[in-house]
Each structure stands twice: as C-alpha cells, then as structure tokens.
Amino acid sequence: MKNNIKRLLLNISFSILFFSPILAANEQINTDSEDTLIPQGLESIWDSAKYISLDEIKPGMEAYCLTEYSIAGIEKFALDVIDVVRDLEVGKNVILVKGTDERFIKTGPVAGCSGSPVYIEGRLAGALAFTWSYSKEPLYAATPIEDMLGIDQNEQSPTSKTVALDYDFTIPVNFTRVNNSYNKSLTKLTQTSSGLNPLPCPLIASGISTKIPEQFKSITESLGLMVVSGGGISNTNDEENSNIKLVPGASLGVPLVSGDIKLSTMGTVTEVIGNKVYGFGHMLLGFGNVNLPMATGKVHTIVSNLSSSFKMASILDIVGTLKSDESTGVIGQIGEIPKTIPLTIEVDHCNDSKIRTYNCRIASNALITPAYLEMALSGAATKSSDLPTEHMIEYQFDIGIENGEVISCKNISTDSELNEVVGECVAVVTLIMDNPFKKIDIESINLKLNIKPKNISSNIWSVDLSKSEVKAGETIDISVIVESYLGGKKKYSQSIKIPKDLKPDTYDLSISGSRGYEEFITKAAPQKFVAQSIPDLIEAINNLLEIKRNKLFFILVLPTGGITLEKAELPDLPATKAIILQDKKRGLNIRPYQHWIEKRIDIDSVITNQKVMKITVVE
C-alpha cells in the first residue's frame, strides 16, 4: 500500500515538472493572442471592454446602430453583420452591415446617417459611412472604430487631400480662369474606384431658396453633399434644444454659413472621449487639419426618396470646432471657438420696397469658403425676387485682410446675371486664401448690390476720324457713335496727339469697352498682372478691379522700346544696353516694353465690342 502511494506521488511530481513549461508556453501564447487584438498604435487609448477590433468580428454577430430618425431622438436599430472586407479600396477596410429594422428597409441608405455608431456584441465597432449608388437595401459599409480613433494618432493621414489651386501664377491673373480652376479642383474630391460612395451629407439651406444650392449642384455633389430644406442655427432659448449634447448617435452639424443666411451640413456623432468628438466615418473635405464650426442638431423626420432618403433636420447651437478631417472621419473639440469670417451683404432690389441687409458668418477654409460665398451672395441677391429679365447691377465689395489692408472694388454689370459680380468677389477670395506665396486670413467681406430693371449694354456703331493720315506731332479727333440696347444712339468724342518723334508707319487705334481693354493691357503689360509675391498678387488684383465697365477706352499702339526686367519697367533703356540685359544666360524674365497712348471717358452704358482703325503717320 505504501509503495503504491509513493509511486503515485512520484508520478504527480514528474507530471508537474514535465507539463509546467508547456502550460506556461500555452499561457504565453494566449496572452500574445489577446495582445494582437489591440490595433497597432492605439495601445494607449484602446479599451477592449468598450471597443471591438476587426480581428474579432465574424459574420452573424449581434449588432445594432444608434442614430436619430425622428423627433424621438436617438434610437437603436438592429443590424446584421454580413462580413469584414479588407482592402476594398487601397488601405480601406470596412464592416458590411445591413439594417433589419422596418424603417431602415423602407428608406434604404439615408443621407445624414454618416457616423452613426455600430455596436457588435455590445462593443463599439465603427460607424456607418458608405453605401453603393442605387442600393435597394439598407446595406452599409462601416468604417472600423480603430481607423477613426487612429486619426489623431498620426500627424496626418496619407490619404488626406490638401488645397492646391490648379492655376499658373506665372501668367497674368485672370478672374475667369481662377474660378474655372477652382471649380475643376472641386470635381476631383469624391472620385472613387470601387463604386463605394460616402453617404451623402445633407446640405441644409435656410434663409434662401433651395434652388440656389441646386444651381451649384456640380459643386455640392463634388463636396459630397445633398441639398435639402431645413432649419438653420437656432436663436431660441428653447430649453429642450439647449440641452441637446453631442453624444454617440446624436446629430453633428457643421454650419458653414450662419446668420441671416444658413448653409449647413450634418452627420452623426460616433464617439465622444472627454471633449473630443469623433463623427461621420468618412471625410467631410479630406483636408487634414481644419478649423470649422461644430454644432448640435435636431432631426425632424426622414424623407424617404427613390434616389436617396435623407434626414430633415435643423442645426442648433455652435458648441465647438472641427479640428481634423480625414478619409476615415472628423474630430471636433467641444468648447473651442471656431474661426469664421464676418459677411455682410446689402441688397437694394428694384422689386423690393426695402433695402435688405444680411449679416452672416462664413467658415474660413481655402477649399470651401469661395463656394459657400458664391451661394450666399447668389441667395441674398435673389431672396426677395429673381433678377429682372432686363437688368443692371451697380456693386461694391470690400475684402479685409491682415494688417488692416482692404481690397476694394466698385463697378457695374449688365445683362450677365450675377456672373461678373460674384465671379470677381469669389475669385479674389480664392486667390487670397489659396496662393503659393503665403497663407493669408480674410478678416471680413462686405458687399453692396443695387439691382435695377434695365439693360445698359451697347455696342460701337461707328467710328469717324478727323483724318487717317497725319504727321508726327499732329492731333487726331475721334468721334464714336454708341448704340445702346434700348437707348438709341449717342455720340462721344476724344482726341489723341501723335508723338513728335513717332516714325512714319501704320499704327492701330483701338476703341473698346472694358473687355477689349483688359485683353490688350494684360498682353501689352503682363508685368502689372503677374504675381511673384503677396504684394504682387494684391497689386495684380487691384489693377484688374480698377478696370471699369462703364468706360470707353481709346488705345493707340506704338512701337516697342526699352524692356521690362521681371516686373521692373525700363521703357527708355537704350537699345545697346537692352541687348546686354537680354542675354539668356542671366535667367531673368525680360521682354520688350510695349508703348501706347491711352485715353478713357465715362459713359452711361457697357460696351460689348471694339473697333480697330488704322492710323498712318507720314513724313
């Protein structure tokens, strides 16, 4: 009996000695396995009891999302976990989920659900973010929470886009080309390769007609927005609205224009850590570091739509600032005051008995400020009434920039809708905010419009010269008959003295309006309109803005002489010295200096054509 007990004790001791290293190894393997479930780079903030990683997610798991669907507030909606798809696009992993709630099935994917938190097995897995065009089912691709939490762990995501106006600053500044380049750059924002599209964010327009944003559909769609009607920022002291907080599932508003005119976009809060808010699950602009207003919101109902259902909502109170905008979501800071630009628009409309003043604030961002400025100006100009069929607009704008400097314009347009008014103001803002020289903040934008019910366009009907053959030193008298669209004919006179030293030859005398004059001056003196620095840029802008449309221009083109050296003008430089300076080895931008004689007179119409006469100087 004693021998049996001894043998049993020996076997137990041997087993302990033999299996202990194996058990320890297995324990280490299990521990290492758990560590691998913590996403790389998130060790300091990852809470495995709160978050679930992609490696843990399996098809068929129990899931739900939180979002606002009506005035009931944040509600829970059941989901089916379809699967995890890795590298759906380069570097993009997603969780496929499908809504099983009857309301989700009825509406299909809903604009405004971007960022709605998805919970799997009770832990936060990610955010509803993407869908497929014309999807018949509420099938969503959710951005993993690990990707959203990783936004502020790195300085900037490699997939982030930055503003880069595709414009050649080595040629004379031209407002039309600037606006075309800006619009072209916007169209590149939402291009995808897999058919997977970010859930559109509602563009909530208030204080203007929704037809205004619709007119800019190519721009709003490029920004991933869907134009809807809704309420703007609340100025009420309604206790219920003031108590709304940014919590998972709540509406997350971004008021891009606030005040008397409101243009806001909206998504959903995914997660809140302290005063830091995560949302959207996809980019708003993809602009990296941003400074945009962040607000609470309230959903009234879901509008079910065959093309795309959307949340009808109101933006409530600005409570902080969006700080990061990356491909996997946005991050905001509660309590931080955002940078915005005061915008004042005064409209004296012929079909309105009152002069209307719209006081607003517009988000300060090189990528979107020009687009929203254009919508706000167009909305203010036509809020009380559309433009008359026959119209003219007297306008003035002042754009305040740093150090108290103001860029001002006062001009007139006719028969061109708002194209010239808005085009100039928007182009100036674009150039100031997005230039290759230096970041400049805009401090204020003020605009005045006086809209009248008449067309003052005209054309040059005839030009008579006192003589077409002259001697050097003599004077030519010019008589111009201008025919207005509805005002008949009117005569204007001007005289030009021929220089005493002008050699015998034939020269061009051009009579034109502002358009012909701008074409001439930018070619004859490009140095006045080419920017190589911030002072150059502001000078070029001011030179363009000084060209008034209600003037008649007379230009006698003379021979070239002297040179321009970069922007320096040396019109009287002797030819021998000019040849030395034009040596290509110097690497300087040198061109012949163009001489001309210029006269201009004020008229009461806008010339749309030009006439070119020949002047012959004889001995």
Secondary structure, 3 states (H helix, E strand, C coil): CHHHHHHHHHHHHHHHHHHHHHHHHHHHHHHHHHHCCCCCCCCCCCCCCCECCHHHCCCCCEEEEEEECCCCCEEEEEEEEEEEEEEEECCEEEEEEEECCHHHHHHCCEECCCCCEEEECCEEEEEEEEEECCCCCCEEEEEEHHHHHCHHHCCCCCCCCCCCCCCCCCCCCCHHHHHHHHHHHHCCCCCCCCCEEECCEEEEEECCCCHHHHHCHHHHHHCCEEEEECECCCCCCCHHHHCCCCCCCCEEEEEEEEECCEEEEEEEEEEEECCEEEECCCCCCCCEEEEEEEEEEEEEEEECCCCCEEEEEEEEEEEEEEEEEECCEEEEEECCCCCEEEEEEEEEECCCCCEEEEEEEEECCCCCHHHHHHHHHHHHHCCCCCCCCCCEEEEEEEEEEHHHCEEEEEEEEECCCCHHHHHHHHHHHHHHHCCCCCCCCEEEEEEEEEEECCCCEEEEEEEEECCCEEECCCEEEEEEEEEECCCEEEEEEEEEECCCCCCCEEEEEEEECHHHHHHHHHHHCHHHCCCCCHHHHHHHHHHHHCCCCCEEEEEEEEEEEEEEECCEEECCCCHHHHHHHCCHHHCCCEEEEEEEEEEEEECCCEECCEEEEEEEEEC
